[in-house]
């Protein structure tokens, strides 16, 4: 008996870069802001699909003390952690929260700033 084809997930909205901040400090030990792409270490590129932000997502973000700017769905990649950064175009985002399923991740992103794309 033939099995029905399993539909593969689709991520048509674009590609985002996952980065880690390089340990850059000032003379007195404070962490420097990220101003350009070279201030970060590349981790991975992931295709994504923009998700609708529900009212309960906004409430969750408010309880967790972050401002939800964008919610995206990507294939699961275990090197992505909540201290990672996401770059879409020239806009830098903090990964404020990650919901992982067996095959996918939902990234809750908070916009930080536009950076130089060098």
mmCIF file of the C-alpha atoms, coordinates in Angstrom:
data_MODEL
# 
_entry.id   MODEL 
# 
loop_
_atom_site.group_PDB 
_atom_site.id 
_atom_site.type_symbol 
_atom_site.label_atom_id 
_atom_site.label_alt_id 
_atom_site.label_comp_id 
_atom_site.label_asym_id 
_atom_site.label_entity_id 
_atom_site.label_seq_id 
_atom_site.pdbx_PDB_ins_code 
_atom_site.Cartn_x 
_atom_site.Cartn_y 
_atom_site.Cartn_z 
_atom_site.occupancy 
_atom_site.B_iso_or_equiv 
_atom_site.pdbx_formal_charge 
_atom_site.auth_seq_id 
_atom_site.auth_comp_id 
_atom_site.auth_asym_id 
_atom_site.auth_atom_id 
_atom_site.pdbx_PDB_model_num 
ATOM 1   C CA . UNK A 1 1   ? 0.000  0.000  0.000  1.00 0.00 ? 1   UNK A CA 1 
ATOM 2   C CA . UNK A 1 2   ? 1.352  3.420  -0.918 1.00 0.00 ? 2   UNK A CA 1 
ATOM 3   C CA . UNK A 1 3   ? 1.734  6.014  1.787  1.00 0.00 ? 3   UNK A CA 1 
ATOM 4   C CA . UNK A 1 4   ? 0.485  9.529  1.252  1.00 0.00 ? 4   UNK A CA 1 
ATOM 5   C CA . UNK A 1 5   ? 3.203  12.079 0.604  1.00 0.00 ? 5   UNK A CA 1 
ATOM 6   C CA . UNK A 1 6   ? 4.096  14.123 3.640  1.00 0.00 ? 6   UNK A CA 1 
ATOM 7   C CA . UNK A 1 7   ? 3.904  17.822 2.888  1.00 0.00 ? 7   UNK A CA 1 
ATOM 8   C CA . UNK A 1 8   ? 7.177  19.605 3.614  1.00 0.00 ? 8   UNK A CA 1 
ATOM 9   C CA . UNK A 1 9   ? 7.045  22.928 5.461  1.00 0.00 ? 9   UNK A CA 1 
ATOM 10  C CA . UNK A 1 10  ? 7.502  26.108 3.469  1.00 0.00 ? 10  UNK A CA 1 
ATOM 11  C CA . UNK A 1 11  ? 9.502  29.194 4.528  1.00 0.00 ? 11  UNK A CA 1 
ATOM 12  C CA . UNK A 1 12  ? 8.905  31.662 1.679  1.00 0.00 ? 12  UNK A CA 1 
ATOM 13  C CA . UNK A 1 13  ? 9.385  35.015 3.432  1.00 0.00 ? 13  UNK A CA 1 
ATOM 14  C CA . UNK A 1 14  ? 13.172 35.256 3.346  1.00 0.00 ? 14  UNK A CA 1 
ATOM 15  C CA . UNK A 1 15  ? 16.440 34.329 4.985  1.00 0.00 ? 15  UNK A CA 1 
ATOM 16  C CA . UNK A 1 16  ? 17.684 35.592 8.329  1.00 0.00 ? 16  UNK A CA 1 
ATOM 17  C CA . UNK A 1 17  ? 21.180 35.381 9.742  1.00 0.00 ? 17  UNK A CA 1 
ATOM 18  C CA . UNK A 1 18  ? 21.839 34.125 13.253 1.00 0.00 ? 18  UNK A CA 1 
ATOM 19  C CA . UNK A 1 19  ? 24.839 35.689 15.017 1.00 0.00 ? 19  UNK A CA 1 
ATOM 20  C CA . UNK A 1 20  ? 26.594 35.799 18.389 1.00 0.00 ? 20  UNK A CA 1 
ATOM 21  C CA . UNK A 1 21  ? 28.012 39.067 19.714 1.00 0.00 ? 21  UNK A CA 1 
ATOM 22  C CA . UNK A 1 22  ? 31.820 39.220 19.828 1.00 0.00 ? 22  UNK A CA 1 
ATOM 23  C CA . UNK A 1 23  ? 33.171 39.947 23.312 1.00 0.00 ? 23  UNK A CA 1 
ATOM 24  C CA . UNK A 1 24  ? 34.061 43.636 22.819 1.00 0.00 ? 24  UNK A CA 1 
ATOM 25  C CA . UNK A 1 25  ? 34.546 45.739 25.931 1.00 0.00 ? 25  UNK A CA 1 
ATOM 26  C CA . UNK A 1 26  ? 35.367 49.349 26.643 1.00 0.00 ? 26  UNK A CA 1 
ATOM 27  C CA . UNK A 1 27  ? 38.381 50.424 28.727 1.00 0.00 ? 27  UNK A CA 1 
ATOM 28  C CA . UNK A 1 28  ? 36.294 50.279 31.892 1.00 0.00 ? 28  UNK A CA 1 
ATOM 29  C CA . UNK A 1 29  ? 34.766 46.844 31.156 1.00 0.00 ? 29  UNK A CA 1 
ATOM 30  C CA . UNK A 1 30  ? 31.348 47.768 29.757 1.00 0.00 ? 30  UNK A CA 1 
ATOM 31  C CA . UNK A 1 31  ? 30.029 45.829 26.759 1.00 0.00 ? 31  UNK A CA 1 
ATOM 32  C CA . UNK A 1 32  ? 30.022 47.806 23.504 1.00 0.00 ? 32  UNK A CA 1 
ATOM 33  C CA . UNK A 1 33  ? 26.953 48.137 21.309 1.00 0.00 ? 33  UNK A CA 1 
ATOM 34  C CA . UNK A 1 34  ? 26.894 46.299 18.007 1.00 0.00 ? 34  UNK A CA 1 
ATOM 35  C CA . UNK A 1 35  ? 27.184 48.830 15.198 1.00 0.00 ? 35  UNK A CA 1 
ATOM 36  C CA . UNK A 1 36  ? 28.176 46.682 12.204 1.00 0.00 ? 36  UNK A CA 1 
ATOM 37  C CA . UNK A 1 37  ? 28.070 43.095 11.048 1.00 0.00 ? 37  UNK A CA 1 
ATOM 38  C CA . UNK A 1 38  ? 31.776 42.596 11.781 1.00 0.00 ? 38  UNK A CA 1 
ATOM 39  C CA . UNK A 1 39  ? 31.001 43.082 15.519 1.00 0.00 ? 39  UNK A CA 1 
ATOM 40  C CA . UNK A 1 40  ? 29.266 39.680 15.464 1.00 0.00 ? 40  UNK A CA 1 
ATOM 41  C CA . UNK A 1 41  ? 30.214 36.049 14.751 1.00 0.00 ? 41  UNK A CA 1 
ATOM 42  C CA . UNK A 1 42  ? 28.114 34.229 12.133 1.00 0.00 ? 42  UNK A CA 1 
ATOM 43  C CA . UNK A 1 43  ? 26.281 31.073 13.302 1.00 0.00 ? 43  UNK A CA 1 
ATOM 44  C CA . UNK A 1 44  ? 23.761 30.132 10.587 1.00 0.00 ? 44  UNK A CA 1 
ATOM 45  C CA . UNK A 1 45  ? 21.382 31.259 7.865  1.00 0.00 ? 45  UNK A CA 1 
ATOM 46  C CA . UNK A 1 46  ? 17.774 30.129 8.216  1.00 0.00 ? 46  UNK A CA 1 
ATOM 47  C CA . UNK A 1 47  ? 14.772 30.504 5.928  1.00 0.00 ? 47  UNK A CA 1 
ATOM 48  C CA . UNK A 1 48  ? 11.766 31.904 7.743  1.00 0.00 ? 48  UNK A CA 1 
ATOM 49  C CA . UNK A 1 49  ? 8.034  32.442 7.514  1.00 0.00 ? 49  UNK A CA 1 
ATOM 50  C CA . UNK A 1 50  ? 6.526  35.492 9.252  1.00 0.00 ? 50  UNK A CA 1 
ATOM 51  C CA . UNK A 1 51  ? 3.825  34.503 11.727 1.00 0.00 ? 51  UNK A CA 1 
ATOM 52  C CA . UNK A 1 52  ? 0.794  36.439 12.880 1.00 0.00 ? 52  UNK A CA 1 
ATOM 53  C CA . UNK A 1 53  ? 1.353  37.924 16.321 1.00 0.00 ? 53  UNK A CA 1 
ATOM 54  C CA . UNK A 1 54  ? -1.564 36.981 18.549 1.00 0.00 ? 54  UNK A CA 1 
ATOM 55  C CA . UNK A 1 55  ? -2.801 39.002 21.511 1.00 0.00 ? 55  UNK A CA 1 
ATOM 56  C CA . UNK A 1 56  ? -1.488 36.319 23.878 1.00 0.00 ? 56  UNK A CA 1 
ATOM 57  C CA . UNK A 1 57  ? 1.987  36.704 22.295 1.00 0.00 ? 57  UNK A CA 1 
ATOM 58  C CA . UNK A 1 58  ? 1.960  40.424 23.140 1.00 0.00 ? 58  UNK A CA 1 
ATOM 59  C CA . UNK A 1 59  ? 0.817  39.619 26.681 1.00 0.00 ? 59  UNK A CA 1 
ATOM 60  C CA . UNK A 1 60  ? 3.572  37.006 27.055 1.00 0.00 ? 60  UNK A CA 1 
ATOM 61  C CA . UNK A 1 61  ? 6.166  39.526 25.821 1.00 0.00 ? 61  UNK A CA 1 
ATOM 62  C CA . UNK A 1 62  ? 4.948  42.154 28.268 1.00 0.00 ? 62  UNK A CA 1 
ATOM 63  C CA . UNK A 1 63  ? 5.120  39.681 31.185 1.00 0.00 ? 63  UNK A CA 1 
ATOM 64  C CA . UNK A 1 64  ? 8.634  38.666 30.075 1.00 0.00 ? 64  UNK A CA 1 
ATOM 65  C CA . UNK A 1 65  ? 9.790  42.310 29.834 1.00 0.00 ? 65  UNK A CA 1 
ATOM 66  C CA . UNK A 1 66  ? 10.442 42.626 26.119 1.00 0.00 ? 66  UNK A CA 1 
ATOM 67  C CA . UNK A 1 67  ? 8.724  44.349 23.201 1.00 0.00 ? 67  UNK A CA 1 
ATOM 68  C CA . UNK A 1 68  ? 7.675  41.884 20.507 1.00 0.00 ? 68  UNK A CA 1 
ATOM 69  C CA . UNK A 1 69  ? 8.496  43.298 17.059 1.00 0.00 ? 69  UNK A CA 1 
ATOM 70  C CA . UNK A 1 70  ? 8.339  40.188 14.871 1.00 0.00 ? 70  UNK A CA 1 
ATOM 71  C CA . UNK A 1 71  ? 7.495  36.493 15.213 1.00 0.00 ? 71  UNK A CA 1 
ATOM 72  C CA . UNK A 1 72  ? 8.943  34.037 12.679 1.00 0.00 ? 72  UNK A CA 1 
ATOM 73  C CA . UNK A 1 73  ? 8.920  30.276 12.115 1.00 0.00 ? 73  UNK A CA 1 
ATOM 74  C CA . UNK A 1 74  ? 12.137 28.540 10.975 1.00 0.00 ? 74  UNK A CA 1 
ATOM 75  C CA . UNK A 1 75  ? 13.449 24.984 10.702 1.00 0.00 ? 75  UNK A CA 1 
ATOM 76  C CA . UNK A 1 76  ? 14.805 23.754 14.040 1.00 0.00 ? 76  UNK A CA 1 
ATOM 77  C CA . UNK A 1 77  ? 18.522 24.396 14.555 1.00 0.00 ? 77  UNK A CA 1 
ATOM 78  C CA . UNK A 1 78  ? 19.842 23.653 18.045 1.00 0.00 ? 78  UNK A CA 1 
ATOM 79  C CA . UNK A 1 79  ? 22.776 26.125 17.911 1.00 0.00 ? 79  UNK A CA 1 
ATOM 80  C CA . UNK A 1 80  ? 20.241 28.969 18.061 1.00 0.00 ? 80  UNK A CA 1 
ATOM 81  C CA . UNK A 1 81  ? 19.863 30.111 21.669 1.00 0.00 ? 81  UNK A CA 1 
ATOM 82  C CA . UNK A 1 82  ? 18.085 33.015 23.331 1.00 0.00 ? 82  UNK A CA 1 
ATOM 83  C CA . UNK A 1 83  ? 21.362 34.963 23.631 1.00 0.00 ? 83  UNK A CA 1 
ATOM 84  C CA . UNK A 1 84  ? 21.745 34.906 19.820 1.00 0.00 ? 84  UNK A CA 1 
ATOM 85  C CA . UNK A 1 85  ? 21.008 37.826 17.521 1.00 0.00 ? 85  UNK A CA 1 
ATOM 86  C CA . UNK A 1 86  ? 19.038 37.779 14.270 1.00 0.00 ? 86  UNK A CA 1 
ATOM 87  C CA . UNK A 1 87  ? 19.807 39.957 11.262 1.00 0.00 ? 87  UNK A CA 1 
ATOM 88  C CA . UNK A 1 88  ? 17.147 40.539 8.603  1.00 0.00 ? 88  UNK A CA 1 
ATOM 89  C CA . UNK A 1 89  ? 18.461 42.875 5.936  1.00 0.00 ? 89  UNK A CA 1 
ATOM 90  C CA . UNK A 1 90  ? 20.194 45.588 7.967  1.00 0.00 ? 90  UNK A CA 1 
ATOM 91  C CA . UNK A 1 91  ? 17.859 45.328 10.981 1.00 0.00 ? 91  UNK A CA 1 
ATOM 92  C CA . UNK A 1 92  ? 19.282 43.675 14.094 1.00 0.00 ? 92  UNK A CA 1 
ATOM 93  C CA . UNK A 1 93  ? 16.954 41.785 16.456 1.00 0.00 ? 93  UNK A CA 1 
ATOM 94  C CA . UNK A 1 94  ? 17.389 40.203 19.890 1.00 0.00 ? 94  UNK A CA 1 
ATOM 95  C CA . UNK A 1 95  ? 16.021 36.671 20.178 1.00 0.00 ? 95  UNK A CA 1 
ATOM 96  C CA . UNK A 1 96  ? 13.855 37.332 23.211 1.00 0.00 ? 96  UNK A CA 1 
ATOM 97  C CA . UNK A 1 97  ? 12.208 33.895 23.314 1.00 0.00 ? 97  UNK A CA 1 
ATOM 98  C CA . UNK A 1 98  ? 12.313 30.620 21.364 1.00 0.00 ? 98  UNK A CA 1 
ATOM 99  C CA . UNK A 1 99  ? 9.550  28.003 21.223 1.00 0.00 ? 99  UNK A CA 1 
ATOM 100 C CA . UNK A 1 100 ? 10.889 24.721 19.813 1.00 0.00 ? 100 UNK A CA 1 
ATOM 101 C CA . UNK A 1 101 ? 8.886  21.845 18.389 1.00 0.00 ? 101 UNK A CA 1 
ATOM 102 C CA . UNK A 1 102 ? 10.230 18.604 16.965 1.00 0.00 ? 102 UNK A CA 1 
ATOM 103 C CA . UNK A 1 103 ? 11.034 20.090 13.539 1.00 0.00 ? 103 UNK A CA 1 
ATOM 104 C CA . UNK A 1 104 ? 10.591 23.868 13.855 1.00 0.00 ? 104 UNK A CA 1 
ATOM 105 C CA . UNK A 1 105 ? 11.282 26.921 16.011 1.00 0.00 ? 105 UNK A CA 1 
ATOM 106 C CA . UNK A 1 106 ? 9.223  30.029 16.645 1.00 0.00 ? 106 UNK A CA 1 
ATOM 107 C CA . UNK A 1 107 ? 11.485 33.021 17.261 1.00 0.00 ? 107 UNK A CA 1 
ATOM 108 C CA . UNK A 1 108 ? 10.137 36.024 19.170 1.00 0.00 ? 108 UNK A CA 1 
ATOM 109 C CA . UNK A 1 109 ? 12.216 38.973 17.980 1.00 0.00 ? 109 UNK A CA 1 
ATOM 110 C CA . UNK A 1 110 ? 12.712 42.405 19.500 1.00 0.00 ? 110 UNK A CA 1 
ATOM 111 C CA . UNK A 1 111 ? 14.093 45.063 17.157 1.00 0.00 ? 111 UNK A CA 1 
ATOM 112 C CA . UNK A 1 112 ? 17.348 46.628 18.351 1.00 0.00 ? 112 UNK A CA 1 
ATOM 113 C CA . UNK A 1 113 ? 18.571 48.938 15.537 1.00 0.00 ? 113 UNK A CA 1 
ATOM 114 C CA . UNK A 1 114 ? 19.700 49.179 11.952 1.00 0.00 ? 114 UNK A CA 1 
ATOM 115 C CA . UNK A 1 115 ? 23.392 48.379 11.538 1.00 0.00 ? 115 UNK A CA 1 
ATOM 116 C CA . UNK A 1 116 ? 26.061 48.963 8.909  1.00 0.00 ? 116 UNK A CA 1 
ATOM 117 C CA . UNK A 1 117 ? 26.199 46.023 6.509  1.00 0.00 ? 117 UNK A CA 1 
ATOM 118 C CA . UNK A 1 118 ? 29.961 45.709 5.995  1.00 0.00 ? 118 UNK A CA 1 
# 
